[in-house]
Amino acid sequence: MGQRLASVGLPTTPWSANPLPGAGLPHERLARIAARQAFLEMRTQFIDALDGLDGAEVESLRCDLRGSSDPGDLWALRLAVHDALAGGGIEPTPAQSRFAHTLHRSFNDLATQR
């Protein structure tokens, strides 16, 4: 068995921290799942906040949000979404209020960027 593992390049010692590529301890996998769920919830709040707004720029922003794959993408788009909401001139919806709260809580540098 040890020779078979060594022949495919895997460590043969039982105390190896991570003998299989991509396999982690259960708490590491759970942490990655929780982080992904939090990202998806935040991305949904970003997209939902744009409901009721029209225009080519807003549609392009929606497309960019749908294509985002990590929190860094949302961080890069936060000011564009904020500006789109500020320029909408409509009464804030509950989704927009949740977005504003999430934006302030997660990316609290927004006020210092202005």
C-alpha positions in Angstrom: 0.0 0.0 0.0 2.8 2.4 0.9 4.5 1.8 -2.5 1.3 2.5 -4.3 0.8 5.8 -2.6 4.4 6.8 -3.2 4.1 5.9 -6.9 1.4 8.5 -7.3 3.2 11.1 -5.3 1.2 10.9 -2.1 2.9 10.9 1.3 2.9 7.6 3.0 3.2 8.7 6.6 0.0 8.5 8.7 0.8 11.8 10.4 0.7 13.9 7.3 -1.5 16.9 7.8 -3.2 16.7 4.4 -2.4 13.5 2.5 -4.9 14.1 -0.3 -4.9 17.3 -2.4 -8.1 19.2 -1.8 -9.1 17.2 1.3 -9.1 19.0 4.6 -10.3 18.4 8.1 -14.0 18.5 8.6 -13.9 21.9 10.3 -11.9 23.3 7.4 -14.5 22.1 4.9 -17.3 23.5 7.1 -15.6 26.8 7.3 -15.3 27.0 3.5 -18.9 26.1 3.1 -20.0 28.8 5.6 -17.8 31.4 3.8 -19.3 30.5 0.5 -22.9 30.7 1.9 -22.1 34.1 3.4 -20.7 35.3 0.0 -23.8 34.1 -1.9 -26.1 35.8 0.6 -24.2 39.1 0.3 -24.2 38.8 -3.5 -28.0 38.2 -3.5 -28.4 41.4 -1.4 -26.3 43.4 -3.9 -28.4 42.1 -6.8 -31.8 42.5 -5.0 -30.9 46.1 -4.1 -30.9 47.0 -7.8 -34.5 45.9 -8.2 -36.6 48.8 -9.5 -33.7 50.5 -11.2 -33.5 50.6 -15.0 -30.9 51.5 -17.6 -28.0 50.0 -19.5 -25.5 50.8 -16.7 -27.6 49.1 -14.0 -28.1 46.1 -16.3 -24.3 45.9 -16.8 -23.8 46.1 -13.1 -26.3 43.3 -12.5 -24.3 41.2 -15.0 -21.1 42.0 -13.2 -22.6 41.0 -9.9 -24.0 37.7 -11.2 -20.5 36.9 -12.5 -18.7 37.7 -9.2 -17.0 34.8 -7.6 -15.5 36.1 -4.4 -15.9 38.8 -1.8 -13.2 40.9 -3.5 -15.4 41.2 -6.6 -18.2 42.6 -4.4 -15.8 44.9 -2.7 -14.7 46.3 -6.2 -18.4 46.8 -7.2 -19.6 48.3 -3.9 -19.2 51.9 -4.9 -20.9 51.4 -8.3 -23.9 49.8 -6.6 -24.0 52.6 -4.0 -23.8 55.3 -6.7 -26.6 53.5 -8.8 -28.8 53.5 -5.7 -28.1 57.1 -4.9 -28.8 58.2 -8.5 -32.1 56.3 -8.6 -34.1 59.0 -6.9 -36.6 56.5 -5.6 -37.7 55.7 -2.1 -35.5 53.0 -0.6 -37.0 49.5 -0.7 -36.5 47.0 2.1 -33.9 45.2 -0.1 -32.0 48.5 -0.6 -32.2 49.1 3.2 -30.7 45.6 3.8 -28.1 46.3 1.2 -27.1 49.6 2.9 -26.8 47.9 6.2 -24.7 45.0 4.8 -22.5 47.5 2.9 -21.9 49.6 6.0 -21.3 46.5 8.2 -19.1 44.6 5.7 -17.3 47.4 3.9 -17.3 50.2 6.4 -14.7 52.1 4.4 -17.4 53.5 2.1 -17.7 56.8 4.0 -14.0 57.3 4.0 -13.8 56.7 0.2 -16.1 59.7 -0.5 
